[in-house]
């Protein structure tokens, strides 16, 4: 658990420290638009590599399985980010239209934890599903449920307007990504190491 959790946290931090222009790819290819900023797409690729290390260490998963997990990890990460950012904006507009978000703090204080929880849940679910396809240990329902719950909790608790202080969206999300990726990877790593939910199926 600790091994893959640390790798997940490192992947969240290192993804943002790597150059923003890998292999000279154009910005439209290497980044995803997030409201008023851009997030580098190699962040989920680094996260996928961390999970692949865990699969190779404990499951000896071959290249096809690793590729499948990598694709679903990137898809889950993008789903989490988009649902969080755009879902939060949509919720805030709905509250404003209903007269319940006249003040900035009133709107974001309500919508950000909801959006973070939904995004964290959906992203963790997609990643857990990918791992379950190639690992019998990760296929256990308690493992999937615990991973999804952790993803939702971390997203809801740490997507906080008082924590996300800065001028652009992308740098403010680094702290959340580090914790979220550590939680998801740690939960799956606990299952891969064979210490999670023994005897349950």
N, C-alpha and C positions, 0 to 999 in steps of 0.2 A: 504493500500500500504506500509506504513512505517513498520507496524508490520511484514509482510512477507518478506519485503526487508531486515530488520535487521536479521531475522532468516536465510535468504539466505546467508548474509555476515558471520554470526556466523558459519553457517555450513561449509563455505569455509575455515574458520580459524580453527575451532575445529576439522575438519576432519584430519588436518595435525598434531594437537597436541595430538590426541589420540594415544595409543600405536600402533606400526607397526605390532604387532603380536597378533591380537585378537583371542581369543579362541585357541591359539596354532596352527592355520592353517599353512600349509606349504607355503613358499614364492610364489610358482607357483600359488597357489589358491588365496592368499590374495592381490597380487600385479599385476600390468600390466606393461610390459616392455615398456619403453619410451626411445628409442635411446641409451643413455649412463646412464640411471638411472631407478629406479622403482617408481611407484606411487601407494599408498595404495588404494585398491578398496573400503575401507570403507568410503572414501571421498564422493562419490556419494550416498552412503547409508545414510549418515548423511544429505545430501541435500534432499534426498527423504523423510526423516523423517520430515524435515522442511516444505515441501510442504504438507505432510499429516496432519500436525497440522493445516495449513490453511484450508484444505478441511473439516476437522472435525469441525473447529470453525464456518465456514460460510455455509457449505453445508450439514453437518451431513452425510458425505459419509461413507458407510459401508465398512467392511473389503475387499470384492472382488474389489471394486473400488479403495481403497487405495493400494491394492496389484498391480493392473494394472498400476496405476500411478507410483508406486515405480519401477516396472520393466522398464517402458519406461523412467523414469528419469535416472536410471542407464545406460540404453542403450544410451540415448541421451548424457550423460556425456562422456561415452566411445567413442562415435562417434565423439564428439567435440575434445577430446584429440587426438585420433588417426588421424583424418583428419588434425588437426593443425600440429602435429609433423611430421607425415610421408608425408603429403601433402606438407609441407614446405620444407622438405628434397628433395622431388621429383622436386618441382619447382626450387630449387637452382641448382640441377643437370642439369635440362634443360637449365637454364640460363648459367651455366658454359660451357655446350656443345656448346651453341650458341656464346660463347665468351663475354657474358654480365655480368659475375659475377667473374671476376678475383680477385677482392679484397674481403676480408671477409665482410667488412661493406657494400659493394655494393650489394652482394648477399642477405644477411639477411635483409638489409634495405628495399629491394623490396619484398622479398618472405614472410617474417614474417607477415606483416600486411595482405597480401592476404590470407595466410594460416589461420591466426587468425580470419579473417572475415568469411571465408568459414566454419571453424570449429565452430565458435560461432553461425553462422546462422543455420547450420545443427543440432547442439545440442539443441539450443533453439526451433527449429521447432519440434523435436521429443518430447521434454518435453511439449511444448504447445499442441501438438496433444494428448498426454496422458491425460492432464488436460481437454481438450475439450471433451474427451470421457465420462467423468463422471460429468462435470459441464456445465450447459447451459450458465452460465455467461462467462466462458472461451471459449465457442464455437463460440462466435461472431467473425466475420472476422477481424474487426479492432483490437480486443484484440490479436488475433493470429499474425496479421501483425506487430503490435507494439512490441510484445515480440520478434519475430524473428529479427526485425530491431535492437532492443536494443542489442540482443545477438551478432549480426554481428558487430555492431559499437564498442561495448566494446572489442570484440576479435581483431578487426583490429587496434584500437587505442592503446590498452595497451599491445599487443604482440609486444613489441618494443625492439630491441637489446640493447638499452641504459638503459632499465629498468631491463632487465633480466641478471644481473651480478652475477655470481657464478660459482662454479665448476661442479655442477651436475644439471640436468634438473629439477627434481622434486621440490626442494625447490624454484627455481626461478619462478615456476608457481603459488605459493601460492597467491601472490598479484593479479594475473589475475583471479584466481578462486574466490577469495573473491568478487571482483567487478562484475564479470560475473554472479555469482550465485545471488548476491544481485539485479542486474538489472532484471534478468529473474524472480526471485521470486517476486520482487516488482511490476513488470508489471502484473503478474498473481494475486497477492494479491489485486491490485487495482480493478481488475475485480471481484474477489470473494467478496470483500467488497461491491460491488454493486454501486460503484461510477464511473465506467469506461464505457463510450460509451453508456449511457442510451438511449434506443429507437432505437439503431442500431442492425442489425441482420445479 
